[in-house]
Amino acid sequence: MTGRVARQGEGRDRLGTRRAVGRLECKVAFATLRLHRISVRVVDYNVRAIRAYEKCGFAVEGRDREAALVDGTWHDDVIMGILDREFAGA
C-alpha cells in the first residue's frame, strides 16, 4: 500500500499524485531494493494508466492479445517495463 504523496488543496490532480507515487515506488525499487527491472501489465482500455506509466519512464514491450476477460469481453494486456538505468530518479 502506498502512502499519501500530496495533501489536499495543493493543486495536484489525482493523475499527478499517482505519477508522483509511481516515481517514488520506482525510486525505492531501484535505489533501495536494487532491482534491475520492473514490469507491469495493463488492460488496453486503461489509457490513463498506460499514459501515467509512460510518463514515469516505462516503455511498451509487447501485448498479449485477448488475455483479459472483463465483463464477458476479451481485451489485450499491454506489457510495459523499465530498467534501472532508464529511470531518471535512481
VENFEN-V156789 format. One record per backbone hydrogen bond with DSSP energy under -1.0 kcal/mol. CO is the residue of the C=O (numbers start at 0). NH is the residue of the N-H. E is the energy in kcal/mol with one decimal. If there is no record, write none. Layout:
co->{CO/CO}
nh->{NH/NH}
e->{E/E}
This chain:
co->{6/12/13/14/15/16/17/18/19/20/21/22/23/24/25/26/27/27/28/35/37/39/41/42/44/45/46/47/48/49/50/51/52/53/58/61/63/67/69/72/74/75/76/77/78/78/79/80/81/82/86}
nh->{9/16/17/18/19/20/21/22/23/24/25/26/27/28/29/30/31/32/34/83/81/79/77/45/46/49/50/51/52/53/54/55/57/56/80/78/76/74/72/69/67/43/63/41/60/61/39/58/37/85/89}
e->{-1.3/-2.2/-2.7/-2.4/-2.0/-2.4/-2.6/-2.4/-2.1/-2.7/-2.3/-2.5/-2.4/-2.6/-2.8/-2.8/-1.1/-2.6/-2.8/-2.5/-2.1/-2.8/-3.7/-2.5/-1.7/-2.0/-2.6/-2.3/-2.6/-2.3/-2.1/-1.0/-2.4/-1.4/-2.2/-2.5/-2.4/-2.5/-1.9/-2.9/-2.4/-2.8/-2.6/-2.5/-3.1/-1.5/-2.6/-2.8/-2.2/-1.2/-1.3}
